């Protein structure tokens, strides 16, 4: 895994630092992907949590937002 840079991001008055992380994973037969362990260590998600999957058409990326479980 490698860190590809960082940038400050502002949305709705909220300032936060974004640290993009790249990791290649394979999509399963049921269109599932596994969040790699190194990413899970930085991403506070656990089994059973609900996440929101967002496709950002402007950036061409998929984002994951943790929802309260």
N, CA, C and O of each residue as an XYZ file, in Angstrom:
276
protein
N       0.854     -1.166      0.000
C       0.000      0.000      0.000
C       0.895      1.222      0.000
O       1.943      1.234      0.646
N       0.484      2.244     -0.720
C       1.269      3.460     -0.736
C       0.369      4.659     -0.567
O      -0.774      4.670     -1.023
N       0.898      5.663      0.090
C       0.169      6.912      0.238
C       0.470      7.742     -0.989
O       1.632      7.883     -1.369
N      -0.542      8.288     -1.608
C      -0.346      9.009     -2.861
C      -0.426     10.516     -2.705
O      -0.500     11.231     -3.704
N      -0.414     11.008     -1.498
C      -0.440     12.449     -1.298
C      -1.524     12.844     -0.318
O      -2.285     12.011      0.173
N      -1.572     14.130     -0.049
C      -2.622     14.623      0.832
C      -3.059     15.990      0.363
O      -2.313     16.699     -0.313
N      -4.272     16.354      0.726
C      -4.782     17.671      0.388
C      -5.779     18.079      1.444
O      -6.371     17.233      2.115
N      -5.962     19.370      1.590
C      -6.994     19.863      2.490
C      -8.290     19.955      1.718
O      -8.300     20.354      0.553
N      -9.366     19.591      2.353
C     -10.664     19.528      1.694
C     -11.660     20.319      2.530
O     -11.707     20.180      3.752
N     -12.446     21.137      1.872
C     -13.458     21.911      2.581
C     -14.812     21.628      1.962
O     -14.991     21.776      0.753
N     -15.761     21.224      2.782
C     -17.119     20.957      2.297
C     -18.092     21.391      3.375
O     -18.036     20.914      4.508
N     -18.976     22.290      3.015
C     -20.000     22.734      3.954
C     -19.427     23.368      5.211
O     -19.961     23.175      6.304
N     -18.328     24.134      5.061
C     -17.725     24.781      6.205
C     -16.821     23.873      7.016
O     -16.206     24.320      7.984
N     -16.729     22.601      6.639
C     -15.912     21.645      7.374
C     -14.548     21.543      6.699
O     -14.466     21.278      5.500
N     -13.483     21.750      7.460
C     -12.132     21.612      6.937
C     -11.566     20.299      7.438
O     -11.583     20.044      8.642
N     -11.073     19.474      6.560
C     -10.502     18.206      6.974
C      -9.364     17.853      6.039
O      -9.325     18.298      4.892
N      -8.451     17.058      6.532
C      -7.320     16.632      5.727
C      -7.650     15.280      5.111
O      -8.104     14.368      5.802
N      -7.423     15.157      3.821
C      -7.693     13.920      3.103
C      -6.364     13.251      2.792
O      -5.481     13.864      2.193
N      -6.220     11.994      3.199
C      -5.015     11.234      2.914
C      -5.385     10.065      2.015
O      -5.731      8.990      2.506
N      -5.317     10.261      0.705
C      -5.675      9.172     -0.198
C      -4.759      7.958     -0.010
O      -3.551      8.105      0.174
N      -5.335      6.789     -0.058
C      -4.589      5.541      0.058
C      -4.969      4.683     -1.134
O      -6.149      4.565     -1.466
N      -3.984      4.088     -1.776
C      -4.263      3.208     -2.911
C      -4.033      1.765     -2.521
O      -3.018      1.437     -1.907
N      -4.955      0.918     -2.866
C      -4.836     -0.521     -2.661
C      -5.688     -1.178     -3.739
O      -6.826     -0.767     -3.968
N      -5.157     -2.175     -4.389
C      -5.889     -2.870     -5.447
C      -6.583     -4.082     -4.840
O      -5.953     -4.886     -4.154
N      -7.890     -4.211     -5.094
C      -8.661     -5.363     -4.634
C      -9.468     -5.903     -5.811
O      -9.718     -5.196     -6.787
N      -9.864     -7.150     -5.703
C     -10.621     -7.802     -6.767
C     -12.108     -7.791     -6.424
O     -12.487     -8.007     -5.273
N     -12.938     -7.542     -7.416
C     -14.389     -7.577     -7.246
C     -14.832     -9.034     -7.361
O     -14.478     -9.717     -8.322
N     -15.605     -9.511     -6.382
C     -16.059    -10.903     -6.384
C     -17.231    -11.095     -7.344
O     -17.728    -10.143     -7.946
N     -17.651    -12.331     -7.469
C     -18.763    -12.696     -8.340
C     -20.028    -11.921     -7.982
O     -20.834    -11.617     -8.862
N     -20.210    -11.601     -6.712
C     -21.396    -10.867     -6.255
C     -21.140     -9.366     -6.146
O     -21.862     -8.666     -5.436
N     -20.128     -8.870     -6.838
C     -19.756     -7.444     -6.842
C     -19.347     -6.948     -5.464
O     -19.553     -5.778     -5.140
N     -18.773     -7.819     -4.656
C     -18.303     -7.432     -3.334
C     -16.801     -7.185     -3.389
O     -16.082     -7.803     -4.173
N     -16.344     -6.270     -2.543
C     -14.909     -6.034     -2.391
C     -14.576     -6.090     -0.903
O     -15.421     -5.792     -0.059
N     -13.357     -6.469     -0.594
C     -12.885     -6.509      0.781
C     -12.050     -5.270      1.037
O     -11.170     -4.935      0.243
N     -12.321     -4.585      2.145
C     -11.500     -3.440      2.531
C     -10.204     -4.008      3.107
O     -10.244     -4.723      4.109
N      -9.061     -3.708      2.498
C      -7.787     -4.276      2.951
C      -7.474     -3.917      4.409
O      -7.875     -2.860      4.896
N      -6.756     -4.808      5.094
C      -6.445     -4.636      6.516
C      -5.753     -3.309      6.802
O      -6.089     -2.641      7.779
N      -4.808     -2.921      5.979
C      -4.084     -1.666      6.224
C      -5.011     -0.462      6.121
O      -4.804      0.539      6.807
N      -6.022     -0.548      5.278
C      -6.999      0.538      5.166
C      -7.937      0.496      6.368
O      -8.271      1.540      6.927
N      -8.369     -0.708      6.775
C      -9.270     -0.844      7.934
C      -8.644     -0.297      9.209
O      -9.356      0.193     10.086
N      -7.320     -0.374      9.323
C      -6.642      0.155     10.511
C      -6.813      1.668     10.612
O      -6.837      2.211     11.716
N      -6.930      2.351      9.488
C      -7.097      3.805      9.476
C      -8.563      4.213      9.336
O      -8.922      5.359      9.608
N      -9.399      3.279      8.915
C     -10.805      3.524      8.615
C     -11.626      2.849      9.701
O     -11.699      1.620      9.718
N     -12.248      3.596     10.608
C     -12.891      3.000     11.786
C     -14.192      2.262     11.465
O     -15.274      2.728     11.824
N     -14.093      1.133     10.802
C     -15.271      0.347     10.447
C     -15.104     -1.054     11.025
O     -13.999     -1.595     11.069
N     -16.216     -1.629     11.468
C     -16.150     -2.987     12.000
C     -17.290     -3.816     11.407
O     -18.231     -3.273     10.829
N     -17.192     -5.120     11.556
C     -18.207     -6.025     11.025
C     -19.584     -5.629     11.540
O     -19.761     -5.382     12.733
N     -20.553     -5.568     10.641
C     -21.923     -5.226     11.004
C     -22.262     -3.756     10.835
O     -23.436     -3.388     10.856
N     -21.239     -2.898     10.665
C     -21.500     -1.473     10.457
C     -22.179     -1.245      9.113
O     -22.004     -2.024      8.176
N     -22.948     -0.180      9.032
C     -23.546      0.237      7.770
C     -22.670      1.314      7.160
O     -22.201      2.213      7.859
N     -22.448      1.225      5.854
C     -21.679      2.244      5.150
C     -22.485      2.744      3.967
O     -23.286      2.010      3.388
N     -22.265      3.984      3.622
C     -22.914      4.590      2.463
C     -21.875      4.639      1.347
O     -20.768      5.139      1.548
N     -22.228      4.123      0.178
C     -21.328      4.126     -0.972
C     -21.762      5.257     -1.892
O     -22.910      5.310     -2.332
N     -20.832      6.158     -2.176
C     -21.123      7.356     -2.959
C     -20.241      7.365     -4.194
O     -19.022      7.228     -4.087
N     -20.842      7.524     -5.366
C     -20.061      7.683     -6.592
C     -19.969      9.167     -6.893
O     -20.987      9.816     -7.135
N     -18.761      9.709     -6.881
C     -18.521     11.121     -7.176
C     -18.201     11.233     -8.664
O     -17.078     10.967     -9.092
N     -19.196     11.625     -9.437
C     -19.048     11.693    -10.892
C     -18.016     12.736    -11.313
O     -17.325     12.550    -12.314
N     -17.903     13.832    -10.560
C     -16.926     14.873    -10.895
C     -15.495     14.363    -10.785
O     -14.656     14.675    -11.629
N     -15.216     13.578     -9.745
C     -13.872     13.051     -9.532
C     -13.690     11.662    -10.127
O     -12.558     11.205    -10.288
N     -14.789     10.982    -10.455
C     -14.706      9.625    -10.995
C     -14.236      8.616     -9.963
O     -13.523      7.669    -10.295
N     -14.636      8.817     -8.698
C     -14.217      7.924     -7.625
C     -15.421      7.465     -6.807
O     -16.465      8.117     -6.787
N     -15.251      6.337     -6.140
C     -16.251      5.830     -5.210
C     -15.762      6.158     -3.808
O     -14.601      5.917     -3.478
N     -16.642      6.702     -2.989
C     -16.301      7.057     -1.613
C     -17.177      6.244     -0.675
O     -18.313      5.904     -1.006
N     -16.638      5.937      0.501
C     -17.379      5.182      1.507
C     -17.510      6.047      2.749
O     -16.520      6.567      3.264
N     -18.734      6.196      3.223
C     -19.003      6.971      4.435
C     -19.594      6.031      5.475
O     -20.546      5.305      5.187
N     -19.038      6.040      6.680
C     -19.541      5.185      7.755
C     -20.810      5.801      8.329
O     -20.837      6.983      8.670
N     -21.866      4.985      8.435
C     -23.112      5.403      9.073
C     -23.155      4.770     10.455
O     -22.514      3.745     10.685
N     -23.883      5.351     11.353
C     -24.009      4.763     12.694
C     -24.790      3.460     12.589
O     -25.843      3.403     11.954
N     -24.258      2.408     13.223
C     -24.931      1.104     13.148
C     -25.882      0.903     14.294
O     -26.530     -0.140     14.383
